[in-house]
Amino acid sequence: MEADAVCRNVLNEIEECLSQIKRMPLPPFPVYENTNKAAAYISYRLKEYDSVAYYLSEAHGGGIRSKLSLIMNPDTASKKELNDCLSLNSEYVTKGYHGLTERLKEMPSEWTLIQITKNYNPKDIVTPRPTDKPTEVGELFISRYQCGQKYKNIKPLTIKVDKAKSSLGQKTIFEVLKKSLEDTNDRQNKDPVAIRNLRESASQSIKSISQEIHTSWIKHWICMLLGNYIDEKLAAEVYSIIDNVIEEENMDISDRGRMILYQITNAVVQLTDDEINNILKEVDCSAEEMKKLESAINKYKLNGSHLMLKKRHSVLLILDEHLECLPWETIPCLKRHPVSRVSSVHIVHRLYNKHKDSIQNGLMKIKSQGYYILNPDKTLSNAEKRMSSFLKERNINWPGIQSQEPTSEQFSSILKKNNILLYCGHGNGTQYLHSLDLDKLDLQCIPMLFGCSSVKHTDKGGRPNFVGASYGYLKAGCPCVIGMLWNVTSLDADNLARAMLNVWLPGNPINLQEKWPKEFLDQQDYHVERELLRTLTIARKTTKSFFNYAALVARGIPVIMTD
């Protein structure tokens, strides 16, 4: 039997397994996700790229989809619409690839979803994970899902990236990160000099990891990670440069080849000549056609130095659970642009449907009604002083509590009544509200959680999905959650909070370096920035340590302040 025929038979068996899983009352989502990875792997071998895009979209988001799958018989049409975004039995899923494209068309054209997925590994289905062992990553799939109907000829694009060859000695990225986190979390070490040295070493390690993701992992496929230009003329040029050559030379280029060429022009100023040539090798065309395409791309690059500083729309990054721990936002091609993390296409789709009446031009509009909780357990007195002083100097007249723990009822009420919760304390605030109670809430609030590891997704080992407090907040309807991937020092956490709020909230930003010269060492231009995701790139510049710089992330959809 030919290889393709064998693959076809295997794929049919996998699809039957998926059908059986969908019929289960409580589907085992880790198995469902890995089975979809297997289907994607076989489909890629068969060059059925539309199917690859669909199966990979179903291989993410189990952690939150499993929580929502427990909700039976929603009592309103709107709740049914939201649950259909996540259900395994909705029309979006039963229609396969066409259901996926329907989801994407419903959402704003300003959004680009970039999904990075570990390739299928049969051991992931049957072998329980130890909690303390860094994961192994082989090949990666990168999928680009363009939302909206503005770019009518743009299709989902998936490429496969070969297994990375580490240049960090004999250690993998995950081993280096694990050691850095352990060193900085060592509570037995009381020597200030030793602690400072460990933190400096950890910062250097995180910088190396950030560079390694680009040079050894993603390589030339960084072109897949960038959002679209905000300037409509520039965005149109990305496509016209390629389309004009294809039409003028009457080239027969596949849809997939055309999508790959678009990625080159969209990222051309970020790519070296060698990287461009490596990408062009993936396009099926003659040598003569390749020369003409290369000539047009090089001419565009030569005249495009101004493109490096041009603003781009947001990227919503969908990461495999095992890749969540890495500082993706700090890699060179992304660090200047707005990036948020989401668990899957389904989660983005649900957040969009919940908040669509407030979304305009890809941004959810909110007002500055907020509440603060500072130092609730009374162990961060310096942080309390810093933040209360800032709120006063910046004329942020929110109600709030200091050196006082909220009751469960109070915390629930704060989330329900406000658009913003500023939390400066340990953890993520859910110690004051049981997860089952959080699940019942219907929220519009943005929790800004400046506590250690506040939005970390944790691997508990075994076979379950990773867990994290952000799942609960997003499930309850929070459009976005701000927080930390790992433990950070108190001063840098406060600097991040102050810098973000300073430029984001209504009113004129104050000069932080002038007000607190010992805490903000570098002079910056604090200009007004109403888009929340863009404030993260401003705030990161105020940290004293790259380790803390890389910890700050957003989860959810883009938000804009309207006051």
C-alpha positions as CSV (number, residue, x, y, z in Angstrom):
1,M,0.0,0.0,0.0
2,E,1.3,3.5,-0.9
3,A,2.3,5.8,1.9
4,D,-0.5,8.3,1.2
5,A,-3.1,5.5,1.3
6,V,-1.7,4.3,4.7
7,C,-1.9,7.9,5.9
8,R,-5.5,8.2,4.7
9,N,-6.5,5.0,6.5
10,V,-4.8,6.2,9.7
11,L,-6.5,9.6,9.4
12,N,-9.9,8.0,9.0
13,E,-9.3,6.0,12.2
14,I,-8.2,9.2,14.0
15,E,-11.4,11.0,12.9
16,E,-13.5,8.2,14.2
17,C,-11.8,8.5,17.6
18,L,-12.5,12.3,17.6
19,S,-16.1,11.6,16.8
20,Q,-16.4,9.3,19.8
21,I,-14.7,11.8,22.1
22,K,-17.2,14.5,21.1
23,R,-20.1,12.2,22.1
24,M,-18.8,11.8,25.6
25,P,-20.7,13.7,28.4
26,L,-17.3,14.8,29.9
27,P,-14.7,14.7,27.1
28,P,-11.1,14.1,28.1
29,F,-9.7,17.3,26.6
30,P,-6.0,16.4,26.9
31,V,-6.7,13.3,24.8
32,Y,-8.9,15.3,22.4
33,E,-6.2,17.9,21.9
34,N,-3.4,15.3,21.3
35,T,-5.6,13.4,18.9
36,N,-6.2,16.6,16.9
37,K,-2.4,17.1,16.8
38,A,-2.1,13.6,15.3
39,A,-4.8,14.4,12.7
40,A,-2.9,17.6,11.9
41,Y,0.4,15.8,11.5
42,I,-1.1,13.2,9.1
43,S,-3.0,15.9,7.1
44,Y,0.3,17.9,6.7
45,R,1.9,14.8,5.3
46,L,-1.0,14.6,2.8
47,K,-0.7,18.3,2.0
48,E,-4.3,18.9,3.1
49,Y,-3.4,22.3,4.6
50,D,-7.0,23.5,5.2
51,S,-7.5,20.4,7.4
52,V,-4.2,21.1,9.2
53,A,-5.4,24.6,10.1
54,Y,-8.7,23.2,11.5
55,Y,-7.2,20.3,13.5
56,L,-4.5,22.5,15.1
57,S,-7.2,25.1,16.1
58,E,-8.9,22.2,18.0
59,A,-5.7,21.2,19.7
60,H,-5.7,24.2,22.1
61,G,-7.8,25.7,24.9
62,G,-8.8,22.5,26.7
63,G,-8.1,24.0,30.1
64,I,-10.9,26.5,29.8
65,R,-13.1,24.6,27.4
66,S,-13.3,21.8,30.0
67,K,-14.5,24.3,32.7
68,L,-17.2,25.6,30.4
69,S,-18.3,22.2,29.2
70,L,-19.7,21.5,32.6
71,I,-22.4,24.2,32.0
72,M,-25.5,22.3,30.8
73,N,-28.7,23.8,29.4
74,P,-27.8,27.5,29.4
75,D,-30.9,29.5,30.4
76,T,-30.7,32.3,27.8
77,A,-30.0,32.6,24.1
78,S,-27.0,34.8,24.7
79,K,-25.4,32.2,27.0
80,K,-26.0,29.5,24.4
81,E,-24.3,31.6,21.8
82,L,-21.3,32.0,24.2
83,N,-21.2,28.3,25.0
84,D,-21.4,27.4,21.3
85,C,-18.1,29.2,20.9
86,L,-16.5,26.5,23.0
87,S,-18.7,23.4,22.6
88,L,-17.3,20.3,20.8
89,N,-20.8,19.8,19.3
90,S,-21.5,23.3,17.9
91,E,-21.8,23.9,14.1
92,Y,-18.5,25.7,14.2
93,V,-16.9,22.3,15.1
94,T,-19.1,20.0,13.0
95,K,-18.4,22.1,9.9
96,G,-14.6,21.6,10.3
97,Y,-12.4,24.0,8.3
98,H,-15.5,26.0,7.1
99,G,-16.6,26.4,10.7
100,L,-13.2,27.7,11.6
101,T,-13.3,30.3,8.8
102,E,-16.8,31.3,9.9
103,R,-15.4,32.1,13.4
104,L,-12.6,34.1,11.9
105,K,-14.8,36.2,9.6
106,E,-17.1,37.1,12.5
107,M,-14.2,38.8,14.4
108,P,-12.5,42.2,13.8
109,S,-10.1,42.4,10.8
110,E,-7.6,44.2,13.0
111,W,-7.0,40.9,14.9
112,T,-4.4,38.4,13.7
113,L,-4.2,35.1,15.7
114,I,-0.8,33.4,15.7
115,Q,-0.8,29.9,17.1
116,I,2.3,27.9,18.0
117,T,1.8,24.2,18.6
118,K,4.0,21.3,19.6
119,N,3.9,18.6,17.0
120,Y,2.2,15.3,17.9
121,N,4.1,13.0,20.2
122,P,2.4,9.6,21.1
123,K,4.0,9.7,24.6
124,D,2.0,12.8,25.4
125,I,-1.2,10.7,25.4
126,V,-0.1,7.7,27.5
127,T,2.8,9.0,29.6
128,P,2.0,11.0,32.8
129,R,4.1,14.2,33.1
130,P,6.3,14.7,36.1
131,T,5.7,18.2,37.5
132,D,9.4,19.1,37.9
133,K,10.8,18.0,34.5
134,P,11.2,20.5,31.7
135,T,9.3,19.6,28.6
136,E,10.9,18.4,25.4
137,V,10.0,20.2,22.2
138,G,10.6,18.8,18.7
139,E,8.9,20.2,15.6
140,L,6.5,23.1,15.9
141,F,3.5,24.1,13.8
142,I,3.0,27.9,13.4
143,S,-0.5,28.8,12.2
144,R,-1.6,32.3,11.2
145,Y,-5.4,33.0,11.3
146,Q,-6.5,36.3,9.9
147,C,-9.8,37.6,11.3
148,G,-12.5,39.6,9.7
149,Q,-13.7,40.0,6.1
150,K,-11.5,42.9,5.0
151,Y,-8.8,40.7,3.5
152,K,-11.1,38.4,1.5
153,N,-8.4,36.3,-0.2
154,I,-6.4,35.6,2.9
155,K,-6.6,32.0,4.1
156,P,-5.3,30.3,7.3
157,L,-1.6,29.4,6.8
158,T,0.3,26.7,8.7
159,I,4.0,25.9,8.4
160,K,6.1,23.3,10.2
161,V,9.3,24.3,11.9
162,D,12.1,21.7,12.3
163,K,13.3,20.8,15.8
164,A,15.5,23.5,17.3
165,K,19.2,23.1,17.8
166,S,20.1,24.8,21.1
167,S,23.1,27.1,21.2
168,L,22.8,27.4,25.0
169,G,25.5,24.8,25.7
170,Q,23.9,21.4,26.4
171,K,20.8,22.8,28.1
172,T,17.5,23.4,26.5
173,I,15.6,26.7,26.8
174,F,13.3,25.1,29.4
175,E,16.2,23.9,31.5
176,V,17.8,27.3,31.5
177,L,14.5,29.0,32.4
178,K,13.8,26.4,35.2
179,K,17.1,27.0,36.8
180,S,16.7,30.8,36.6
181,L,13.3,30.6,38.3
182,E,14.6,28.3,41.0
183,D,17.6,30.5,41.7
184,T,15.5,33.7,42.0
185,N,12.9,31.9,44.2
186,D,15.4,30.4,46.7
187,R,14.1,31.6,50.0
188,Q,17.0,30.0,51.9
189,N,19.5,32.4,50.4
190,K,19.7,35.5,52.7
191,D,22.9,37.0,51.3
192,P,22.0,40.3,49.5
193,V,25.1,40.2,47.2
194,A,24.4,36.6,46.3
195,I,20.7,37.3,45.6
196,R,21.6,40.3,43.4
197,N,24.1,38.2,41.4
198,L,21.6,35.4,40.9
199,R,19.0,37.9,39.7
200,E,21.5,39.4,37.3
201,S,22.4,36.0,36.0
202,A,18.7,35.2,35.6
203,S,18.2,38.3,33.6
204,Q,21.0,37.4,31.2
205,S,19.5,33.9,30.9
206,I,16.1,35.3,29.9
207,K,17.8,37.6,27.4
208,S,19.5,34.6,25.9
209,I,16.3,32.6,25.8
210,S,14.5,35.5,24.0
211,Q,17.2,35.6,21.4
212,E,17.3,31.8,21.1
213,I,13.6,31.6,20.3
214,H,14.3,33.7,17.2
215,T,17.6,32.3,16.1
216,S,17.3,28.6,16.9
217,W,13.6,27.9,17.1
218,I,11.5,30.1,14.8
219,K,14.4,31.3,12.6
220,H,13.1,32.8,9.3
221,W,9.5,32.0,10.2
222,I,9.4,35.0,12.5
223,C,7.7,36.5,9.4
224,M,4.6,34.6,10.6
225,L,4.4,36.4,13.9
226,L,3.8,40.1,13.0
227,G,0.4,41.8,12.9
228,N,-0.8,43.9,10.0
229,Y,0.1,47.6,9.5
230,I,-2.4,50.1,10.9
231,D,-1.7,52.3,7.9
232,E,-4.1,50.9,5.3
233,K,-1.9,52.0,2.4
234,L,1.0,50.0,3.8
235,A,-1.2,47.1,4.6
236,A,-2.4,47.0,1.0
237,E,1.2,47.2,-0.4
238,V,2.0,43.9,1.5
239,Y,-0.4,42.1,-0.9
240,S,-0.1,44.3,-4.0
241,I,3.7,43.8,-4.3
242,I,3.2,40.1,-4.7
243,D,-0.1,40.1,-6.6
244,N,1.3,42.5,-9.2
245,V,4.3,40.2,-10.0
246,I,2.1,37.1,-10.2
247,E,-0.5,38.8,-12.5
248,E,2.1,40.5,-14.7
249,E,4.1,37.3,-15.2
250,N,1.0,35.1,-15.4
251,M,2.4,32.8,-12.7
252,D,0.6,29.7,-11.5
253,I,1.1,30.1,-7.7
254,S,-1.0,28.1,-5.2
255,D,-3.0,29.8,-2.5
256,R,-0.5,28.5,0.1
257,G,2.4,29.8,-1.9
258,R,0.8,33.2,-2.2
259,M,0.1,33.3,1.6
260,I,3.8,32.5,2.3
261,L,4.9,35.3,-0.1
262,Y,2.6,37.8,1.8
263,Q,4.4,36.9,5.0
264,I,7.7,37.9,3.5
265,T,6.5,41.4,2.4
266,N,4.7,41.9,5.7
267,A,7.9,41.3,7.6
268,V,10.5,42.2,5.0
269,V,12.4,44.8,7.1
270,Q,12.8,42.2,9.9
271,L,14.3,39.6,7.6
272,T,17.9,39.1,6.4
273,D,18.5,38.2,2.7
274,D,19.3,34.6,3.8
275,E,16.0,34.4,5.7
276,I,14.1,35.6,2.7
277,N,15.7,33.0,0.5
278,N,14.9,30.2,3.0
279,I,11.2,31.2,3.0
280,L,11.1,31.4,-0.9
281,K,12.3,27.8,-1.0
282,E,8.8,26.9,0.4
283,V,7.1,28.4,-2.6
284,D,6.4,26.0,-5.5
285,C,7.4,27.9,-8.7
286,S,10.1,27.8,-11.4
287,A,13.6,29.2,-11.0
288,E,12.7,32.1,-13.4
289,E,9.6,33.0,-11.5
290,M,11.5,32.8,-8.2
291,K,14.0,35.4,-9.5
292,K,11.3,37.8,-10.4
293,L,9.6,37.4,-7.0
294,E,12.9,37.8,-5.3
295,S,13.7,41.0,-7.3
296,A,10.3,42.6,-6.4
297,I,10.8,41.7,-2.7
298,N,14.3,43.0,-2.6
299,K,13.3,46.3,-4.2
300,Y,10.5,46.7,-1.7
301,K,12.9,46.0,1.2
302,L,15.5,48.5,-0.2
303,N,12.9,51.3,-0.1
304,G,11.3,50.1,3.1
305,S,13.6,51.2,5.9
306,H,10.8,53.5,7.2
307,L,8.6,50.5,7.8
308,M,10.5,49.4,10.9
309,L,8.9,52.1,13.0
310,K,5.4,51.8,11.6
311,K,2.6,50.8,14.0
312,R,0.9,47.4,13.7
313,H,-2.4,46.0,14.9
314,S,-2.4,43.6,17.8
315,V,-1.3,40.0,17.6
316,L,-3.2,37.5,19.8
317,L,-0.8,34.7,20.6
318,I,-2.1,31.2,21.0
319,L,0.6,29.1,22.7
320,D,0.8,25.4,23.3
321,E,0.6,24.9,27.1
322,H,4.2,23.7,27.2
323,L,5.4,26.9,25.5
324,E,3.4,29.2,27.8
325,C,6.3,29.7,30.2
326,L,8.6,31.4,27.7
327,P,8.9,35.2,27.2
328,W,7.5,35.4,23.6
329,E,6.7,39.1,23.9
330,T,10.4,40.0,24.3
331,I,11.7,38.4,21.1
332,P,13.0,41.2,18.8
333,C,10.3,41.2,16.2
334,L,7.5,41.5,18.8
335,K,8.8,43.6,21.6
336,R,7.7,46.9,20.1
337,H,4.2,45.8,19.2
338,P,0.9,45.0,21.0
339,V,0.7,41.3,22.0
340,S,-1.8,39.4,24.1
341,R,-2.0,35.8,24.9
342,V,-5.2,33.7,24.5
343,S,-5.7,30.0,25.0
344,S,-7.4,29.2,21.7
345,V,-9.4,30.5,18.7
346,H,-12.5,29.4,20.7
347,I,-11.7,31.6,23.7
348,V,-11.1,34.7,21.5
349,H,-14.3,34.0,19.7
350,R,-16.2,33.7,23.0
351,L,-14.7,37.0,24.3
352,Y,-15.6,38.7,21.0
353,N,-19.2,37.5,21.2
354,K,-19.6,38.6,24.8
355,H,-18.2,42.1,24.3
356,K,-18.9,42.7,20.6
357,D,-21.3,45.6,21.3
358,S,-18.4,47.5,22.9
359,I,-15.8,46.6,20.3
360,Q,-14.9,49.1,17.5
361,N,-11.9,48.9,15.2
362,G,-10.7,45.8,17.0
363,L,-10.6,47.5,20.4
364,M,-13.0,47.0,23.3
365,K,-14.0,50.4,24.7
366,I,-14.0,50.9,28.5
367,K,-14.3,53.7,30.9
368,S,-11.9,54.4,33.9
369,Q,-14.1,53.3,36.7
370,G,-11.7,51.4,38.9
371,Y,-10.9,50.1,42.4
372,Y,-7.6,49.4,44.1
373,I,-6.5,46.8,46.6
374,L,-3.0,47.6,48.0
375,N,-1.0,45.3,50.3
376,P,-4.0,43.3,51.6
377,D,-1.9,41.0,53.8
378,K,0.2,43.8,55.3
379,T,3.6,42.4,54.2
380,L,4.4,44.9,51.4
381,S,4.4,48.2,53.2
382,N,6.9,49.8,50.8
383,A,4.8,48.8,47.8
384,E,1.7,50.3,49.5
385,K,3.5,53.6,50.1
386,R,4.7,53.7,46.5
387,M,1.3,53.0,44.9
388,S,-0.8,55.2,47.2
389,S,1.6,58.1,46.6
390,F,1.4,57.5,42.8
391,L,-2.4,57.4,42.9
392,K,-2.5,60.7,44.7
393,E,0.1,62.4,42.4
394,R,-1.6,61.2,39.3
395,N,-5.1,62.3,40.6
396,I,-6.6,58.8,40.3
397,N,-9.5,59.2,42.6
398,W,-10.6,55.6,42.8
399,P,-12.1,54.0,45.9
400,G,-10.0,51.2,47.4
401,I,-8.6,49.5,50.5
402,Q,-5.0,49.3,51.9
403,S,-3.6,46.9,54.5
404,Q,-6.9,45.2,54.6
405,E,-8.0,41.9,53.2
406,P,-11.3,41.9,51.3
407,T,-14.1,39.4,52.2
408,S,-15.3,37.0,49.5
409,E,-18.5,39.0,49.1
410,Q,-16.5,42.3,48.9
411,F,-14.0,40.9,46.3
412,S,-16.9,39.6,44.2
413,S,-18.7,43.0,44.4
414,I,-15.5,44.9,43.4
415,L,-15.2,42.8,40.2
416,K,-18.8,43.2,39.3
417,K,-19.1,46.9,39.8
418,N,-15.8,48.1,38.3
419,N,-14.1,48.2,34.9
420,I,-10.6,48.0,36.4
421,L,-9.2,46.2,39.5
422,L,-5.7,47.3,40.5
423,Y,-4.3,44.6,42.7
424,C,-0.9,45.1,44.3
425,G,-0.3,42.2,46.7
426,H,0.8,38.6,46.7
427,G,-0.7,36.2,44.1
428,N,-3.6,36.9,41.9
429,G,-6.5,37.8,44.2
430,T,-8.4,34.5,43.9
431,Q,-7.3,33.6,47.4
432,Y,-10.2,35.9,48.4
433,L,-12.8,34.3,46.1
434,H,-13.3,30.6,45.5
435,S,-12.9,29.5,41.9
436,L,-16.5,28.1,41.9
437,D,-17.8,31.5,43.0
438,L,-15.7,33.2,40.3
439,D,-17.1,30.9,37.7
440,K,-20.6,32.1,38.4
441,L,-19.8,35.8,37.9
442,D,-20.6,37.8,34.7
443,L,-17.8,40.4,34.4
444,Q,-16.6,43.3,32.3
445,C,-13.7,44.1,34.7
446,I,-10.0,44.1,33.8
447,P,-8.0,42.7,36.7
448,M,-4.5,44.2,36.7
449,L,-2.7,41.7,39.0
450,F,0.8,43.0,40.0
451,G,1.5,40.0,42.2
452,C,4.1,37.3,41.7
453,S,3.2,34.6,39.1
454,S,-0.3,36.1,38.9
455,V,-1.1,34.9,35.4
456,K,1.2,31.8,35.3
457,H,-0.3,28.6,33.9
458,T,0.9,25.7,36.1
459,D,1.6,22.1,35.2
460,K,0.4,19.9,38.0
461,G,1.8,16.8,36.2
462,G,-0.1,13.7,35.1
463,R,-2.3,14.2,32.0
464,P,-4.6,17.1,32.9
465,N,-4.4,20.5,31.2
466,F,-2.4,23.3,32.9
467,V,-4.2,25.4,35.4
468,G,-4.2,29.2,36.1
469,A,-6.3,31.9,37.8
470,S,-6.6,33.7,34.4
471,Y,-8.8,30.9,33.1
472,G,-11.3,31.8,35.9
473,Y,-11.2,35.5,35.1
474,L,-11.6,35.0,31.4
475,K,-14.3,32.4,31.8
476,A,-16.2,35.0,33.9
477,G,-16.1,37.4,31.0
478,C,-13.1,39.6,31.8
479,P,-12.0,41.0,28.4
480,C,-8.3,41.1,29.5
481,V,-6.1,40.2,32.5
482,I,-2.7,41.8,33.1
483,G,-0.1,40.0,35.3
484,M,3.2,38.2,35.8
485,L,4.5,35.0,34.4
486,W,6.8,34.4,37.4
487,N,7.9,36.0,40.6
488,V,9.2,39.5,40.4
489,T,10.8,42.0,42.8
490,S,8.4,44.4,44.5
491,L,9.9,47.7,43.1
492,D,9.8,46.6,39.5
493,A,6.2,45.3,39.9
494,D,5.3,48.7,41.2
495,N,7.2,50.5,38.5
496,L,5.3,48.4,35.9
497,A,2.0,49.3,37.5
498,R,2.7,53.0,37.8
499,A,4.1,53.3,34.2
500,M,1.1,51.5,32.7
501,L,-1.6,53.5,34.6
502,N,0.3,56.7,34.1
503,V,0.0,56.7,30.3
504,W,-3.3,54.7,30.0
505,L,-5.8,56.5,32.3
506,P,-7.5,59.8,31.5
507,G,-5.6,62.9,32.3
508,N,-2.0,64.0,31.5
509,P,0.8,61.6,32.4
510,I,3.2,62.8,35.1
511,N,7.0,62.6,35.0
512,L,7.8,59.5,37.0
513,Q,11.5,60.0,37.0
514,E,11.2,63.5,38.3
515,K,8.8,62.5,41.1
516,W,10.7,59.3,42.2
517,P,14.3,59.6,40.8
518,K,15.6,56.7,42.9
519,E,13.0,54.4,41.7
520,F,12.8,55.4,38.0
521,L,16.4,55.6,36.9
522,D,15.9,56.5,33.2
523,Q,14.2,59.5,31.8
524,Q,11.3,58.6,29.4
525,D,8.8,60.4,27.4
526,Y,5.5,59.5,29.0
527,H,3.0,60.2,26.2
528,V,-0.7,59.4,26.4
529,E,-1.4,55.8,25.2
530,R,-5.1,54.7,25.4
531,E,-4.6,51.2,24.0
532,L,-3.9,48.9,26.9
533,L,-1.6,46.4,25.1
534,R,0.7,49.2,23.9
535,T,1.2,50.4,27.5
536,L,2.9,47.1,28.3
537,T,5.8,48.0,25.9
538,I,6.1,51.4,27.6
539,A,6.0,50.0,31.1
540,R,8.6,47.3,30.5
541,K,11.2,50.0,29.9
542,T,11.0,51.1,33.5
543,T,12.2,47.9,35.0
544,K,15.7,47.5,36.5
545,S,15.9,43.9,35.5
546,F,15.2,42.1,32.2
547,F,14.0,39.2,34.3
548,N,11.1,41.4,35.5
549,Y,10.8,43.1,32.1
550,A,9.9,39.8,30.5
551,A,7.4,38.7,33.2
552,L,4.7,41.2,32.3
553,V,2.0,39.8,30.0
554,A,-1.6,40.3,28.9
555,R,-4.2,37.7,28.4
556,G,-7.4,38.5,26.5
557,I,-8.5,40.9,23.7
558,P,-7.3,44.4,22.9
559,V,-8.9,47.2,25.0
560,I,-8.9,51.0,24.7
561,M,-9.7,53.7,27.3
562,T,-12.4,56.0,26.1
563,D,-12.7,58.7,28.9
